[in-house]
Amino acid sequence: MTQPRQISRTVPGITALKALAHPDRLRLLSSLRTAGPSTASELGRRFGLNSGATSYHLRQLALHGFIEPATELGNARERWWRARHESTFYETAELSGDDLESGLAFTQAVLAGHAAMLQRAQEAYRDLPVPWRKASTNSDYIIPLTAEAAEALNNRIMDLLMEAKAASPAPGTPLPPDVKLVAFLHYAFPYPEPRQ
């Protein structure tokens, strides 16, 4: 059995979080984290962005420490970029004022990206082989808990997910034919009463 690998992570400050709260930057960072290093031109083609906008977003991600040049790749004409961390953790629970608003803006950008990913997954479901359909789920669990119990359960779930991530191949590594990237979107919140 192979040793679990270390998962590199960052906990950005509020200024970096503000810079990351842009849908295109989130998509670019996600691609560099999952597919490995790439050029601005390739990323622009992948996401339908012009090269100027893509380069600008990459420079902003680099300025705030999310990505770095992959100097060993490419040539004098092509600049390659790679993610510096596999995961971004942020905590808004104790923020207030403008900092809380910035954290919520970032969360909203993440939520929009997750909603788009869920929609793409639903559209692709019918074309999945049966084993991958069985490995997929759309579930919710509404459980009465105290704040402390909810936090403890969240921590257990996060630990389990990070353990699985540590046992998986590193980002950008070629995957065996039977292995796919699998997205686990984890949300937990006090159940909002339906609006009338």
PyMOL CGO cylinders between C-alpha atoms (Angstrom):
from pymol import cmd
from pymol.cgo import CYLINDER

trace = [
    CYLINDER, 0.00, 0.00, 0.00, 1.35, 3.42, -0.93, 0.3, 1, 1, 1, 1, 1, 1,
    CYLINDER, 1.35, 3.42, -0.93, 1.79, 6.18, 1.60, 0.3, 1, 1, 1, 1, 1, 1,
    CYLINDER, 1.79, 6.18, 1.60, -0.85, 8.92, 1.50, 0.3, 1, 1, 1, 1, 1, 1,
    CYLINDER, -0.85, 8.92, 1.50, 0.49, 12.06, -0.07, 0.3, 1, 1, 1, 1, 1, 1,
    CYLINDER, 0.49, 12.06, -0.07, 0.41, 15.47, 1.53, 0.3, 1, 1, 1, 1, 1, 1,
    CYLINDER, 0.41, 15.47, 1.53, -2.38, 17.70, 0.26, 0.3, 1, 1, 1, 1, 1, 1,
    CYLINDER, -2.38, 17.70, 0.26, -1.09, 21.21, -0.25, 0.3, 1, 1, 1, 1, 1, 1,
    CYLINDER, -1.09, 21.21, -0.25, -3.56, 23.84, 0.87, 0.3, 1, 1, 1, 1, 1, 1,
    CYLINDER, -3.56, 23.84, 0.87, -3.87, 27.54, 1.34, 0.3, 1, 1, 1, 1, 1, 1,
    CYLINDER, -3.87, 27.54, 1.34, -5.93, 29.70, 3.66, 0.3, 1, 1, 1, 1, 1, 1,
    CYLINDER, -5.93, 29.70, 3.66, -6.06, 33.05, 1.87, 0.3, 1, 1, 1, 1, 1, 1,
    CYLINDER, -6.06, 33.05, 1.87, -6.44, 36.37, 3.56, 0.3, 1, 1, 1, 1, 1, 1,
    CYLINDER, -6.44, 36.37, 3.56, -9.41, 38.55, 2.75, 0.3, 1, 1, 1, 1, 1, 1,
    CYLINDER, -9.41, 38.55, 2.75, -7.60, 40.47, -0.03, 0.3, 1, 1, 1, 1, 1, 1,
    CYLINDER, -7.60, 40.47, -0.03, -6.67, 37.24, -1.81, 0.3, 1, 1, 1, 1, 1, 1,
    CYLINDER, -6.67, 37.24, -1.81, -10.21, 35.92, -1.29, 0.3, 1, 1, 1, 1, 1, 1,
    CYLINDER, -10.21, 35.92, -1.29, -11.59, 39.06, -2.96, 0.3, 1, 1, 1, 1, 1, 1,
    CYLINDER, -11.59, 39.06, -2.96, -9.28, 38.48, -5.93, 0.3, 1, 1, 1, 1, 1, 1,
    CYLINDER, -9.28, 38.48, -5.93, -10.41, 34.86, -6.21, 0.3, 1, 1, 1, 1, 1, 1,
    CYLINDER, -10.41, 34.86, -6.21, -14.13, 35.77, -6.09, 0.3, 1, 1, 1, 1, 1, 1,
    CYLINDER, -14.13, 35.77, -6.09, -14.34, 35.96, -9.88, 0.3, 1, 1, 1, 1, 1, 1,
    CYLINDER, -14.34, 35.96, -9.88, -16.01, 33.08, -11.76, 0.3, 1, 1, 1, 1, 1, 1,
    CYLINDER, -16.01, 33.08, -11.76, -13.34, 32.95, -14.49, 0.3, 1, 1, 1, 1, 1, 1,
    CYLINDER, -13.34, 32.95, -14.49, -10.50, 32.92, -11.96, 0.3, 1, 1, 1, 1, 1, 1,
    CYLINDER, -10.50, 32.92, -11.96, -12.17, 30.11, -10.06, 0.3, 1, 1, 1, 1, 1, 1,
    CYLINDER, -12.17, 30.11, -10.06, -12.52, 28.09, -13.28, 0.3, 1, 1, 1, 1, 1, 1,
    CYLINDER, -12.52, 28.09, -13.28, -8.90, 28.72, -14.29, 0.3, 1, 1, 1, 1, 1, 1,
    CYLINDER, -8.90, 28.72, -14.29, -7.60, 27.73, -10.86, 0.3, 1, 1, 1, 1, 1, 1,
    CYLINDER, -7.60, 27.73, -10.86, -9.79, 24.62, -10.80, 0.3, 1, 1, 1, 1, 1, 1,
    CYLINDER, -9.79, 24.62, -10.80, -8.49, 23.56, -14.20, 0.3, 1, 1, 1, 1, 1, 1,
    CYLINDER, -8.49, 23.56, -14.20, -4.86, 24.02, -13.16, 0.3, 1, 1, 1, 1, 1, 1,
    CYLINDER, -4.86, 24.02, -13.16, -5.58, 21.99, -10.03, 0.3, 1, 1, 1, 1, 1, 1,
    CYLINDER, -5.58, 21.99, -10.03, -7.29, 19.11, -11.80, 0.3, 1, 1, 1, 1, 1, 1,
    CYLINDER, -7.29, 19.11, -11.80, -5.70, 18.96, -15.27, 0.3, 1, 1, 1, 1, 1, 1,
    CYLINDER, -5.70, 18.96, -15.27, -2.24, 20.20, -14.33, 0.3, 1, 1, 1, 1, 1, 1,
    CYLINDER, -2.24, 20.20, -14.33, -0.11, 22.98, -15.84, 0.3, 1, 1, 1, 1, 1, 1,
    CYLINDER, -0.11, 22.98, -15.84, -1.31, 24.87, -18.89, 0.3, 1, 1, 1, 1, 1, 1,
    CYLINDER, -1.31, 24.87, -18.89, -0.77, 28.01, -20.93, 0.3, 1, 1, 1, 1, 1, 1,
    CYLINDER, -0.77, 28.01, -20.93, -2.99, 31.07, -21.04, 0.3, 1, 1, 1, 1, 1, 1,
    CYLINDER, -2.99, 31.07, -21.04, -3.80, 30.30, -24.69, 0.3, 1, 1, 1, 1, 1, 1,
    CYLINDER, -3.80, 30.30, -24.69, -4.95, 26.76, -23.93, 0.3, 1, 1, 1, 1, 1, 1,
    CYLINDER, -4.95, 26.76, -23.93, -6.98, 27.86, -20.90, 0.3, 1, 1, 1, 1, 1, 1,
    CYLINDER, -6.98, 27.86, -20.90, -8.56, 30.65, -22.94, 0.3, 1, 1, 1, 1, 1, 1,
    CYLINDER, -8.56, 30.65, -22.94, -9.62, 28.16, -25.62, 0.3, 1, 1, 1, 1, 1, 1,
    CYLINDER, -9.62, 28.16, -25.62, -10.95, 25.72, -23.01, 0.3, 1, 1, 1, 1, 1, 1,
    CYLINDER, -10.95, 25.72, -23.01, -13.14, 28.37, -21.37, 0.3, 1, 1, 1, 1, 1, 1,
    CYLINDER, -13.14, 28.37, -21.37, -13.94, 30.63, -24.31, 0.3, 1, 1, 1, 1, 1, 1,
    CYLINDER, -13.94, 30.63, -24.31, -11.97, 33.59, -22.97, 0.3, 1, 1, 1, 1, 1, 1,
    CYLINDER, -11.97, 33.59, -22.97, -9.81, 35.95, -24.99, 0.3, 1, 1, 1, 1, 1, 1,
    CYLINDER, -9.81, 35.95, -24.99, -6.09, 35.72, -24.37, 0.3, 1, 1, 1, 1, 1, 1,
    CYLINDER, -6.09, 35.72, -24.37, -5.84, 39.18, -22.78, 0.3, 1, 1, 1, 1, 1, 1,
    CYLINDER, -5.84, 39.18, -22.78, -8.51, 38.42, -20.18, 0.3, 1, 1, 1, 1, 1, 1,
    CYLINDER, -8.51, 38.42, -20.18, -7.05, 34.99, -19.49, 0.3, 1, 1, 1, 1, 1, 1,
    CYLINDER, -7.05, 34.99, -19.49, -3.54, 36.40, -19.01, 0.3, 1, 1, 1, 1, 1, 1,
    CYLINDER, -3.54, 36.40, -19.01, -4.88, 39.11, -16.70, 0.3, 1, 1, 1, 1, 1, 1,
    CYLINDER, -4.88, 39.11, -16.70, -6.75, 36.60, -14.54, 0.3, 1, 1, 1, 1, 1, 1,
    CYLINDER, -6.75, 36.60, -14.54, -3.69, 34.34, -14.36, 0.3, 1, 1, 1, 1, 1, 1,
    CYLINDER, -3.69, 34.34, -14.36, -1.50, 37.26, -13.28, 0.3, 1, 1, 1, 1, 1, 1,
    CYLINDER, -1.50, 37.26, -13.28, -4.02, 38.11, -10.54, 0.3, 1, 1, 1, 1, 1, 1,
    CYLINDER, -4.02, 38.11, -10.54, -4.04, 34.49, -9.35, 0.3, 1, 1, 1, 1, 1, 1,
    CYLINDER, -4.04, 34.49, -9.35, -0.23, 34.54, -9.28, 0.3, 1, 1, 1, 1, 1, 1,
    CYLINDER, -0.23, 34.54, -9.28, -0.12, 37.90, -7.48, 0.3, 1, 1, 1, 1, 1, 1,
    CYLINDER, -0.12, 37.90, -7.48, -2.22, 36.43, -4.66, 0.3, 1, 1, 1, 1, 1, 1,
    CYLINDER, -2.22, 36.43, -4.66, -0.24, 33.18, -4.43, 0.3, 1, 1, 1, 1, 1, 1,
    CYLINDER, -0.24, 33.18, -4.43, -2.72, 30.72, -5.96, 0.3, 1, 1, 1, 1, 1, 1,
    CYLINDER, -2.72, 30.72, -5.96, -0.60, 29.82, -9.01, 0.3, 1, 1, 1, 1, 1, 1,
    CYLINDER, -0.60, 29.82, -9.01, 3.01, 30.12, -10.18, 0.3, 1, 1, 1, 1, 1, 1,
    CYLINDER, 3.01, 30.12, -10.18, 4.92, 29.88, -13.45, 0.3, 1, 1, 1, 1, 1, 1,
    CYLINDER, 4.92, 29.88, -13.45, 5.86, 26.33, -14.47, 0.3, 1, 1, 1, 1, 1, 1,
    CYLINDER, 5.86, 26.33, -14.47, 9.25, 27.46, -15.77, 0.3, 1, 1, 1, 1, 1, 1,
    CYLINDER, 9.25, 27.46, -15.77, 10.39, 23.95, -16.71, 0.3, 1, 1, 1, 1, 1, 1,
    CYLINDER, 10.39, 23.95, -16.71, 7.64, 23.75, -19.35, 0.3, 1, 1, 1, 1, 1, 1,
    CYLINDER, 7.64, 23.75, -19.35, 7.24, 25.56, -22.64, 0.3, 1, 1, 1, 1, 1, 1,
    CYLINDER, 7.24, 25.56, -22.64, 9.64, 27.91, -24.36, 0.3, 1, 1, 1, 1, 1, 1,
    CYLINDER, 9.64, 27.91, -24.36, 10.37, 31.62, -24.60, 0.3, 1, 1, 1, 1, 1, 1,
    CYLINDER, 10.37, 31.62, -24.60, 7.06, 32.24, -26.42, 0.3, 1, 1, 1, 1, 1, 1,
    CYLINDER, 7.06, 32.24, -26.42, 4.79, 30.21, -24.13, 0.3, 1, 1, 1, 1, 1, 1,
    CYLINDER, 4.79, 30.21, -24.13, 4.35, 30.80, -20.43, 0.3, 1, 1, 1, 1, 1, 1,
    CYLINDER, 4.35, 30.80, -20.43, 3.03, 27.81, -18.50, 0.3, 1, 1, 1, 1, 1, 1,
    CYLINDER, 3.03, 27.81, -18.50, 1.24, 28.07, -15.17, 0.3, 1, 1, 1, 1, 1, 1,
    CYLINDER, 1.24, 28.07, -15.17, 0.57, 25.61, -12.36, 0.3, 1, 1, 1, 1, 1, 1,
    CYLINDER, 0.57, 25.61, -12.36, -1.50, 25.68, -9.18, 0.3, 1, 1, 1, 1, 1, 1,
    CYLINDER, -1.50, 25.68, -9.18, 0.51, 26.16, -5.98, 0.3, 1, 1, 1, 1, 1, 1,
    CYLINDER, 0.51, 26.16, -5.98, -2.03, 24.33, -3.81, 0.3, 1, 1, 1, 1, 1, 1,
    CYLINDER, -2.03, 24.33, -3.81, -4.60, 21.58, -4.26, 0.3, 1, 1, 1, 1, 1, 1,
    CYLINDER, -4.60, 21.58, -4.26, -7.16, 23.07, -1.88, 0.3, 1, 1, 1, 1, 1, 1,
    CYLINDER, -7.16, 23.07, -1.88, -8.33, 26.46, -0.69, 0.3, 1, 1, 1, 1, 1, 1,
    CYLINDER, -8.33, 26.46, -0.69, -9.80, 26.71, 2.80, 0.3, 1, 1, 1, 1, 1, 1,
    CYLINDER, -9.80, 26.71, 2.80, -11.46, 29.84, 4.06, 0.3, 1, 1, 1, 1, 1, 1,
    CYLINDER, -11.46, 29.84, 4.06, -13.51, 30.64, 7.12, 0.3, 1, 1, 1, 1, 1, 1,
    CYLINDER, -13.51, 30.64, 7.12, -16.13, 33.35, 7.23, 0.3, 1, 1, 1, 1, 1, 1,
    CYLINDER, -16.13, 33.35, 7.23, -17.80, 32.42, 10.53, 0.3, 1, 1, 1, 1, 1, 1,
    CYLINDER, -17.80, 32.42, 10.53, -16.05, 35.07, 12.62, 0.3, 1, 1, 1, 1, 1, 1,
    CYLINDER, -16.05, 35.07, 12.62, -15.83, 37.81, 10.00, 0.3, 1, 1, 1, 1, 1, 1,
    CYLINDER, -15.83, 37.81, 10.00, -17.92, 40.97, 10.13, 0.3, 1, 1, 1, 1, 1, 1,
    CYLINDER, -17.92, 40.97, 10.13, -18.54, 44.10, 8.12, 0.3, 1, 1, 1, 1, 1, 1,
    CYLINDER, -18.54, 44.10, 8.12, -16.77, 44.46, 4.77, 0.3, 1, 1, 1, 1, 1, 1,
    CYLINDER, -16.77, 44.46, 4.77, -14.67, 41.34, 5.38, 0.3, 1, 1, 1, 1, 1, 1,
    CYLINDER, -14.67, 41.34, 5.38, -17.81, 39.25, 5.84, 0.3, 1, 1, 1, 1, 1, 1,
    CYLINDER, -17.81, 39.25, 5.84, -19.31, 40.76, 2.68, 0.3, 1, 1, 1, 1, 1, 1,
    CYLINDER, -19.31, 40.76, 2.68, -16.14, 39.87, 0.76, 0.3, 1, 1, 1, 1, 1, 1,
    CYLINDER, -16.14, 39.87, 0.76, -16.24, 36.31, 2.11, 0.3, 1, 1, 1, 1, 1, 1,
    CYLINDER, -16.24, 36.31, 2.11, -19.90, 36.01, 1.11, 0.3, 1, 1, 1, 1, 1, 1,
    CYLINDER, -19.90, 36.01, 1.11, -19.11, 37.32, -2.39, 0.3, 1, 1, 1, 1, 1, 1,
    CYLINDER, -19.11, 37.32, -2.39, -16.48, 34.60, -2.73, 0.3, 1, 1, 1, 1, 1, 1,
    CYLINDER, -16.48, 34.60, -2.73, -18.95, 31.99, -1.46, 0.3, 1, 1, 1, 1, 1, 1,
    CYLINDER, -18.95, 31.99, -1.46, -21.52, 33.20, -4.01, 0.3, 1, 1, 1, 1, 1, 1,
    CYLINDER, -21.52, 33.20, -4.01, -18.99, 32.81, -6.85, 0.3, 1, 1, 1, 1, 1, 1,
    CYLINDER, -18.99, 32.81, -6.85, -18.17, 29.28, -5.65, 0.3, 1, 1, 1, 1, 1, 1,
    CYLINDER, -18.17, 29.28, -5.65, -21.88, 28.44, -5.39, 0.3, 1, 1, 1, 1, 1, 1,
    CYLINDER, -21.88, 28.44, -5.39, -22.50, 29.62, -8.98, 0.3, 1, 1, 1, 1, 1, 1,
    CYLINDER, -22.50, 29.62, -8.98, -19.64, 27.43, -10.21, 0.3, 1, 1, 1, 1, 1, 1,
    CYLINDER, -19.64, 27.43, -10.21, -20.98, 24.45, -8.26, 0.3, 1, 1, 1, 1, 1, 1,
    CYLINDER, -20.98, 24.45, -8.26, -24.48, 24.95, -9.68, 0.3, 1, 1, 1, 1, 1, 1,
    CYLINDER, -24.48, 24.95, -9.68, -23.06, 24.99, -13.22, 0.3, 1, 1, 1, 1, 1, 1,
    CYLINDER, -23.06, 24.99, -13.22, -21.03, 21.83, -12.49, 0.3, 1, 1, 1, 1, 1, 1,
    CYLINDER, -21.03, 21.83, -12.49, -24.12, 20.06, -11.13, 0.3, 1, 1, 1, 1, 1, 1,
    CYLINDER, -24.12, 20.06, -11.13, -26.07, 20.99, -14.25, 0.3, 1, 1, 1, 1, 1, 1,
    CYLINDER, -26.07, 20.99, -14.25, -23.32, 19.66, -16.54, 0.3, 1, 1, 1, 1, 1, 1,
    CYLINDER, -23.32, 19.66, -16.54, -23.20, 16.44, -14.51, 0.3, 1, 1, 1, 1, 1, 1,
    CYLINDER, -23.20, 16.44, -14.51, -26.97, 16.01, -14.81, 0.3, 1, 1, 1, 1, 1, 1,
    CYLINDER, -26.97, 16.01, -14.81, -26.80, 16.57, -18.57, 0.3, 1, 1, 1, 1, 1, 1,
    CYLINDER, -26.80, 16.57, -18.57, -24.04, 13.94, -18.90, 0.3, 1, 1, 1, 1, 1, 1,
    CYLINDER, -24.04, 13.94, -18.90, -25.69, 11.35, -16.62, 0.3, 1, 1, 1, 1, 1, 1,
    CYLINDER, -25.69, 11.35, -16.62, -27.59, 9.47, -19.35, 0.3, 1, 1, 1, 1, 1, 1,
    CYLINDER, -27.59, 9.47, -19.35, -24.31, 8.80, -21.20, 0.3, 1, 1, 1, 1, 1, 1,
    CYLINDER, -24.31, 8.80, -21.20, -22.49, 7.36, -18.18, 0.3, 1, 1, 1, 1, 1, 1,
    CYLINDER, -22.49, 7.36, -18.18, -21.84, 3.63, -17.95, 0.3, 1, 1, 1, 1, 1, 1,
    CYLINDER, -21.84, 3.63, -17.95, -23.97, 1.93, -15.26, 0.3, 1, 1, 1, 1, 1, 1,
    CYLINDER, -23.97, 1.93, -15.26, -21.10, 1.61, -12.74, 0.3, 1, 1, 1, 1, 1, 1,
    CYLINDER, -21.10, 1.61, -12.74, -20.55, 5.39, -12.86, 0.3, 1, 1, 1, 1, 1, 1,
    CYLINDER, -20.55, 5.39, -12.86, -24.30, 6.01, -12.57, 0.3, 1, 1, 1, 1, 1, 1,
    CYLINDER, -24.30, 6.01, -12.57, -24.28, 3.84, -9.44, 0.3, 1, 1, 1, 1, 1, 1,
    CYLINDER, -24.28, 3.84, -9.44, -21.29, 5.81, -8.10, 0.3, 1, 1, 1, 1, 1, 1,
    CYLINDER, -21.29, 5.81, -8.10, -23.20, 9.09, -8.53, 0.3, 1, 1, 1, 1, 1, 1,
    CYLINDER, -23.20, 9.09, -8.53, -25.76, 10.57, -6.15, 0.3, 1, 1, 1, 1, 1, 1,
    CYLINDER, -25.76, 10.57, -6.15, -27.91, 13.62, -5.65, 0.3, 1, 1, 1, 1, 1, 1,
    CYLINDER, -27.91, 13.62, -5.65, -28.82, 13.47, -1.99, 0.3, 1, 1, 1, 1, 1, 1,
    CYLINDER, -28.82, 13.47, -1.99, -29.74, 15.65, 0.90, 0.3, 1, 1, 1, 1, 1, 1,
    CYLINDER, -29.74, 15.65, 0.90, -30.01, 14.78, 4.57, 0.3, 1, 1, 1, 1, 1, 1,
    CYLINDER, -30.01, 14.78, 4.57, -31.87, 17.08, 6.93, 0.3, 1, 1, 1, 1, 1, 1,
    CYLINDER, -31.87, 17.08, 6.93, -30.93, 16.16, 10.50, 0.3, 1, 1, 1, 1, 1, 1,
    CYLINDER, -30.93, 16.16, 10.50, -31.78, 17.89, 13.80, 0.3, 1, 1, 1, 1, 1, 1,
    CYLINDER, -31.78, 17.89, 13.80, -28.40, 18.78, 15.41, 0.3, 1, 1, 1, 1, 1, 1,
    CYLINDER, -28.40, 18.78, 15.41, -26.83, 21.29, 17.74, 0.3, 1, 1, 1, 1, 1, 1,
    CYLINDER, -26.83, 21.29, 17.74, -24.25, 23.67, 16.27, 0.3, 1, 1, 1, 1, 1, 1,
    CYLINDER, -24.25, 23.67, 16.27, -21.51, 21.68, 18.00, 0.3, 1, 1, 1, 1, 1, 1,
    CYLINDER, -21.51, 21.68, 18.00, -22.78, 18.35, 16.63, 0.3, 1, 1, 1, 1, 1, 1,
    CYLINDER, -22.78, 18.35, 16.63, -23.12, 19.81, 13.13, 0.3, 1, 1, 1, 1, 1, 1,
    CYLINDER, -23.12, 19.81, 13.13, -19.54, 21.13, 13.26, 0.3, 1, 1, 1, 1, 1, 1,
    CYLINDER, -19.54, 21.13, 13.26, -18.25, 17.75, 14.49, 0.3, 1, 1, 1, 1, 1, 1,
    CYLINDER, -18.25, 17.75, 14.49, -20.08, 15.90, 11.71, 0.3, 1, 1, 1, 1, 1, 1,
    CYLINDER, -20.08, 15.90, 11.71, -18.74, 18.36, 9.12, 0.3, 1, 1, 1, 1, 1, 1,
    CYLINDER, -18.74, 18.36, 9.12, -15.22, 17.80, 10.43, 0.3, 1, 1, 1, 1, 1, 1,
    CYLINDER, -15.22, 17.80, 10.43, -15.62, 14.01, 10.21, 0.3, 1, 1, 1, 1, 1, 1,
    CYLINDER, -15.62, 14.01, 10.21, -16.89, 14.25, 6.63, 0.3, 1, 1, 1, 1, 1, 1,
    CYLINDER, -16.89, 14.25, 6.63, -14.06, 16.64, 5.66, 0.3, 1, 1, 1, 1, 1, 1,
    CYLINDER, -14.06, 16.64, 5.66, -11.47, 14.33, 7.25, 0.3, 1, 1, 1, 1, 1, 1,
    CYLINDER, -11.47, 14.33, 7.25, -12.84, 11.39, 5.27, 0.3, 1, 1, 1, 1, 1, 1,
    CYLINDER, -12.84, 11.39, 5.27, -12.74, 13.37, 2.01, 0.3, 1, 1, 1, 1, 1, 1,
    CYLINDER, -12.74, 13.37, 2.01, -9.18, 14.61, 2.66, 0.3, 1, 1, 1, 1, 1, 1,
    CYLINDER, -9.18, 14.61, 2.66, -8.10, 11.03, 3.47, 0.3, 1, 1, 1, 1, 1, 1,
    CYLINDER, -8.10, 11.03, 3.47, -9.49, 9.87, 0.11, 0.3, 1, 1, 1, 1, 1, 1,
    CYLINDER, -9.49, 9.87, 0.11, -7.80, 12.80, -1.63, 0.3, 1, 1, 1, 1, 1, 1,
    CYLINDER, -7.80, 12.80, -1.63, -4.46, 11.97, 0.00, 0.3, 1, 1, 1, 1, 1, 1,
    CYLINDER, -4.46, 11.97, 0.00, -4.74, 8.37, -1.26, 0.3, 1, 1, 1, 1, 1, 1,
    CYLINDER, -4.74, 8.37, -1.26, -5.49, 9.51, -4.83, 0.3, 1, 1, 1, 1, 1, 1,
    CYLINDER, -5.49, 9.51, -4.83, -3.05, 10.38, -7.66, 0.3, 1, 1, 1, 1, 1, 1,
    CYLINDER, -3.05, 10.38, -7.66, -1.60, 13.89, -7.60, 0.3, 1, 1, 1, 1, 1, 1,
    CYLINDER, -1.60, 13.89, -7.60, -3.28, 16.52, -9.80, 0.3, 1, 1, 1, 1, 1, 1,
    CYLINDER, -3.28, 16.52, -9.80, -2.22, 16.43, -13.43, 0.3, 1, 1, 1, 1, 1, 1,
    CYLINDER, -2.22, 16.43, -13.43, -1.02, 12.83, -13.14, 0.3, 1, 1, 1, 1, 1, 1,
    CYLINDER, -1.02, 12.83, -13.14, -2.29, 10.56, -15.93, 0.3, 1, 1, 1, 1, 1, 1,
    CYLINDER, -2.29, 10.56, -15.93, -5.14, 8.48, -14.52, 0.3, 1, 1, 1, 1, 1, 1,
    CYLINDER, -5.14, 8.48, -14.52, -5.69, 4.77, -15.11, 0.3, 1, 1, 1, 1, 1, 1,
    CYLINDER, -5.69, 4.77, -15.11, -8.52, 4.04, -17.60, 0.3, 1, 1, 1, 1, 1, 1,
    CYLINDER, -8.52, 4.04, -17.60, -11.02, 3.08, -14.89, 0.3, 1, 1, 1, 1, 1, 1,
    CYLINDER, -11.02, 3.08, -14.89, -10.36, 6.21, -12.77, 0.3, 1, 1, 1, 1, 1, 1,
    CYLINDER, -10.36, 6.21, -12.77, -12.20, 9.51, -13.22, 0.3, 1, 1, 1, 1, 1, 1,
    CYLINDER, -12.20, 9.51, -13.22, -12.15, 12.76, -11.30, 0.3, 1, 1, 1, 1, 1, 1,
    CYLINDER, -12.15, 12.76, -11.30, -15.14, 12.62, -8.95, 0.3, 1, 1, 1, 1, 1, 1,
    CYLINDER, -15.14, 12.62, -8.95, -16.61, 15.79, -7.44, 0.3, 1, 1, 1, 1, 1, 1,
    CYLINDER, -16.61, 15.79, -7.44, -17.97, 15.78, -3.89, 0.3, 1, 1, 1, 1, 1, 1,
    CYLINDER, -17.97, 15.78, -3.89, -19.72, 19.06, -3.12, 0.3, 1, 1, 1, 1, 1, 1,
    CYLINDER, -19.72, 19.06, -3.12, -20.20, 19.45, 0.61, 0.3, 1, 1, 1, 1, 1, 1,
    CYLINDER, -20.20, 19.45, 0.61, -22.69, 21.95, 2.00, 0.3, 1, 1, 1, 1, 1, 1,
    CYLINDER, -22.69, 21.95, 2.00, -24.05, 22.12, 5.52, 0.3, 1, 1, 1, 1, 1, 1,
    CYLINDER, -24.05, 22.12, 5.52, -26.23, 24.90, 6.90, 0.3, 1, 1, 1, 1, 1, 1,
    CYLINDER, -26.23, 24.90, 6.90, -29.22, 25.49, 9.15, 0.3, 1, 1, 1, 1, 1, 1,
    CYLINDER, -29.22, 25.49, 9.15, -32.23, 24.47, 7.07, 0.3, 1, 1, 1, 1, 1, 1,
    CYLINDER, -32.23, 24.47, 7.07, -33.80, 27.64, 5.63, 0.3, 1, 1, 1, 1, 1, 1,
    CYLINDER, -33.80, 27.64, 5.63, -37.55, 27.64, 5.97, 0.3, 1, 1, 1, 1, 1, 1,
    CYLINDER, -37.55, 27.64, 5.97, -39.31, 27.72, 2.59, 0.3, 1, 1, 1, 1, 1, 1,
    CYLINDER, -39.31, 27.72, 2.59, -40.41, 31.19, 1.47, 0.3, 1, 1, 1, 1, 1, 1,
    CYLINDER, -40.41, 31.19, 1.47, -44.06, 31.76, 0.75, 0.3, 1, 1, 1, 1, 1, 1,
]
cmd.load_cgo(trace, "trace")
